[in-house]
Amino acid sequence: MAGLAPETKIRGGFDLLQTIMSEEGMKRFRGYLDTHPDMSEAQKRRVITAFLDKYALEEEIEEELDMPGWTEELVERMTAIYDADVEVIRAMPGVTLIAP
């Protein structure tokens, strides 16, 4: 949107991440970035995902779904169906599934 090159550093670029990740996780994340300065943006996204898997503050990343008639049970059931569909797609011959 801003026309910046992908490698342009943005001040405060990880501010949101800091609000949803533990202090220890952010410290380790920043240390990891310091020791791997040549990562592409795609690699950084995968690293962020890995660190969030381990250090996310669950109470900060809760998804709020406000759809009339949608219950938590319905969302869980639909999520399970979706996950099963993704596994079927992953197993299809000749298909490469790209996942976060």
Backbone bond lengths (Angstrom), bond angles and torsions (degrees), N, CA, C in turn:
res aa  C-N    CA-C-N  psi(-1)  N-CA   C-N-CA  omega(-1)  CA-C   N-CA-C  phi
1 M - - - 1.443 - - 1.521 111.33 -
2 A 1.297 116.91 -37.80 1.457 119.84 -176.28 1.520 112.21 -90.38
3 G 1.320 117.30 -6.94 1.456 120.01 -179.78 1.515 113.07 76.89
4 L 1.329 117.35 19.36 1.461 121.31 179.24 1.516 110.41 -85.30
5 A 1.316 116.23 148.97 1.458 121.03 174.61 1.529 108.66 -66.30
6 P 1.342 118.04 147.97 1.476 120.97 -177.83 1.530 113.56 -56.09
7 E 1.328 117.83 -30.61 1.465 119.99 -176.83 1.531 113.23 -86.60
8 T 1.333 117.87 0.73 1.455 121.70 179.47 1.522 109.64 -66.24
9 K 1.337 115.09 127.55 1.466 119.29 178.35 1.526 108.47 -80.27
10 I 1.324 114.97 137.28 1.459 121.01 -179.32 1.521 108.14 -116.46
11 R 1.312 116.17 125.40 1.464 120.46 178.73 1.528 108.88 -63.40
12 G 1.329 116.19 126.72 1.460 120.57 -179.67 1.521 113.50 82.30
13 G 1.333 116.23 14.89 1.454 120.67 -177.04 1.523 114.81 -60.42
14 F 1.328 116.70 -21.40 1.469 119.89 -179.03 1.531 111.87 -113.05
15 D 1.329 117.24 17.93 1.467 120.19 -179.19 1.529 112.26 -59.43
16 L 1.321 117.36 -45.56 1.462 120.04 179.65 1.525 110.25 -64.11
17 L 1.324 115.96 -42.42 1.456 120.49 179.36 1.528 110.38 -57.92
18 Q 1.325 115.70 -39.19 1.461 120.47 -179.41 1.522 112.21 -64.17
19 T 1.326 117.49 -26.32 1.464 119.79 -179.79 1.524 112.62 -80.69
20 I 1.338 117.44 -17.66 1.466 119.34 -177.37 1.523 113.34 -114.92
21 M 1.345 116.73 3.60 1.467 120.51 179.64 1.533 109.30 -122.28
22 S 1.315 115.34 145.93 1.460 119.65 179.74 1.525 110.49 -61.82
23 E 1.320 115.11 158.54 1.465 120.77 179.26 1.529 110.99 -59.45
24 E 1.331 116.24 -42.95 1.471 120.41 177.71 1.528 110.56 -61.55
25 G 1.325 116.59 -42.95 1.457 120.80 179.59 1.514 112.12 -61.62
26 M 1.342 117.07 -43.62 1.471 120.17 178.83 1.521 110.99 -64.35
27 K 1.321 116.20 -39.55 1.473 119.81 179.35 1.531 109.61 -62.28
28 R 1.318 116.54 -46.02 1.464 120.56 179.16 1.534 111.27 -66.95
29 F 1.335 116.84 -39.07 1.462 121.53 178.82 1.527 110.28 -61.05
30 R 1.321 116.94 -49.10 1.465 120.30 179.82 1.530 110.99 -63.46
31 G 1.327 116.67 -37.84 1.463 120.21 175.93 1.516 111.47 -62.67
32 Y 1.326 116.03 -40.82 1.466 120.65 178.51 1.524 110.16 -63.47
33 L 1.330 116.77 -44.13 1.468 119.86 178.48 1.520 111.28 -61.47
34 D 1.337 116.58 -39.46 1.467 120.58 179.48 1.520 111.89 -62.63
35 T 1.336 116.61 -34.62 1.469 119.73 -178.14 1.525 113.11 -89.42
36 H 1.335 116.97 -5.40 1.469 122.14 178.38 1.529 109.37 -133.12
37 P 1.323 117.70 65.13 1.470 120.60 -172.78 1.528 115.42 -71.48
38 D 1.309 118.74 -15.28 1.461 121.08 -174.51 1.531 114.01 -99.82
39 M 1.319 117.56 21.51 1.465 120.21 -179.53 1.519 110.96 -72.00
40 S 1.318 115.28 144.54 1.466 120.24 173.77 1.534 107.99 -76.14
41 E 1.324 116.03 168.73 1.460 119.72 177.75 1.530 111.15 -63.13
42 A 1.318 117.16 -37.73 1.471 120.47 177.82 1.524 110.29 -62.68
43 Q 1.325 116.89 -41.93 1.464 120.19 178.21 1.526 110.46 -64.85
44 K 1.336 117.18 -40.54 1.471 120.32 178.44 1.521 110.40 -61.09
45 R 1.329 116.82 -40.61 1.465 119.66 179.24 1.524 111.01 -62.27
46 R 1.334 116.34 -40.64 1.473 119.54 178.61 1.527 110.37 -66.15
47 V 1.328 116.78 -38.77 1.469 120.80 178.64 1.528 109.62 -65.42
48 I 1.328 116.98 -43.64 1.469 120.32 177.93 1.527 110.01 -58.97
49 T 1.322 116.87 -44.24 1.465 120.91 179.07 1.524 110.48 -59.73
50 A 1.328 116.61 -44.37 1.467 120.59 -179.75 1.524 111.04 -63.33
51 F 1.332 116.86 -43.40 1.462 119.38 179.57 1.521 111.20 -67.68
52 L 1.327 117.89 -37.52 1.466 119.87 177.24 1.520 111.22 -65.86
53 D 1.338 116.51 -37.13 1.466 119.07 177.08 1.519 111.10 -56.93
54 K 1.323 116.28 -35.20 1.463 119.96 -175.87 1.527 113.37 -94.96
55 Y 1.337 117.85 -35.22 1.464 120.44 -169.78 1.528 115.47 -119.06
56 A 1.305 118.92 8.45 1.465 120.10 -178.61 1.523 110.72 -64.82
57 L 1.307 115.76 144.36 1.459 122.05 173.95 1.527 106.56 -87.78
58 E 1.317 116.02 103.49 1.470 121.18 -172.74 1.530 112.84 -51.34
59 E 1.331 116.24 -39.44 1.465 118.86 -178.09 1.527 112.78 -68.29
60 E 1.332 116.62 -15.60 1.462 120.50 -179.53 1.527 113.20 -95.81
61 I 1.329 117.81 -13.77 1.461 119.24 -176.36 1.525 112.98 -115.44
62 E 1.305 116.30 15.28 1.456 119.69 177.43 1.515 109.94 -61.01
63 E 1.313 115.78 133.66 1.453 119.75 177.22 1.514 108.94 -85.88
64 E 1.314 115.41 132.99 1.446 119.97 176.88 1.517 108.17 -105.99
65 L 1.294 116.07 120.86 1.454 121.07 -178.25 1.519 108.28 -116.95
66 D 1.311 115.47 115.61 1.457 119.88 -177.48 1.521 109.23 -117.66
67 M 1.330 115.68 75.70 1.457 121.51 179.21 1.530 107.52 -117.34
68 P 1.314 116.83 124.95 1.469 119.41 -179.72 1.530 111.43 -54.97
69 G 1.327 115.58 126.94 1.455 121.24 176.87 1.523 114.62 87.28
70 W 1.333 117.58 -9.33 1.469 120.65 -179.41 1.528 108.69 -89.57
71 T 1.308 115.19 120.22 1.461 120.54 177.40 1.528 109.03 -98.97
72 E 1.311 115.52 165.76 1.464 120.27 176.83 1.536 110.09 -60.60
73 E 1.316 116.84 -37.66 1.463 121.25 179.16 1.531 110.93 -63.94
74 L 1.339 117.31 -41.79 1.458 121.25 178.32 1.526 110.72 -62.56
75 V 1.307 116.35 -45.13 1.467 120.48 179.56 1.526 110.18 -62.32
76 E 1.322 118.02 -42.87 1.468 121.16 178.18 1.521 111.03 -62.46
77 R 1.329 117.26 -41.60 1.463 121.53 179.05 1.531 110.82 -64.92
78 M 1.330 116.77 -44.43 1.467 120.62 178.54 1.528 111.34 -64.85
79 T 1.320 116.53 -37.40 1.468 120.93 177.71 1.515 110.37 -63.79
80 A 1.324 117.37 -43.17 1.467 121.23 179.15 1.529 110.57 -63.42
81 I 1.326 116.90 -41.43 1.472 120.87 178.20 1.525 109.98 -63.73
82 Y 1.315 116.66 -43.96 1.468 121.36 178.56 1.529 110.58 -60.39
83 D 1.329 116.68 -48.08 1.471 120.75 179.70 1.525 111.01 -59.00
84 A 1.325 116.84 -40.82 1.470 120.42 178.05 1.530 110.32 -64.70
85 D 1.328 117.33 -41.47 1.472 120.87 177.59 1.529 111.24 -61.16
86 V 1.316 116.42 -41.82 1.472 120.31 179.35 1.528 110.22 -62.13
87 E 1.317 117.43 -39.38 1.462 120.29 178.71 1.530 111.20 -65.85
88 V 1.333 117.72 -36.87 1.470 120.97 176.11 1.525 109.46 -63.29
89 I 1.320 116.45 -44.49 1.465 120.87 178.95 1.529 110.49 -62.80
90 R 1.335 116.68 -43.89 1.472 121.48 179.81 1.530 111.23 -58.25
91 A 1.319 117.25 -34.56 1.471 121.70 -176.45 1.527 113.63 -84.06
92 M 1.323 117.80 -6.83 1.471 120.69 -178.49 1.521 110.70 -67.79
93 P 1.341 116.46 133.83 1.460 119.39 177.98 1.528 110.47 -62.84
94 G 1.330 115.29 137.50 1.447 120.82 177.53 1.519 114.99 80.70
95 V 1.336 117.33 3.24 1.447 120.87 -179.21 1.539 109.75 -107.61
96 T 1.299 115.84 130.69 1.454 120.83 173.48 1.515 106.63 -109.89
97 L 1.314 116.51 115.46 1.459 120.74 -179.02 1.515 108.58 -89.14
98 I 1.303 115.59 126.23 1.465 120.87 176.91 1.521 106.70 -100.74
99 A 1.312 115.83 117.47 1.465 120.62 -176.94 1.529 108.90 -124.29
100 P 1.327 116.04 155.77 1.472 119.16 179.12 1.516 111.97 -63.93
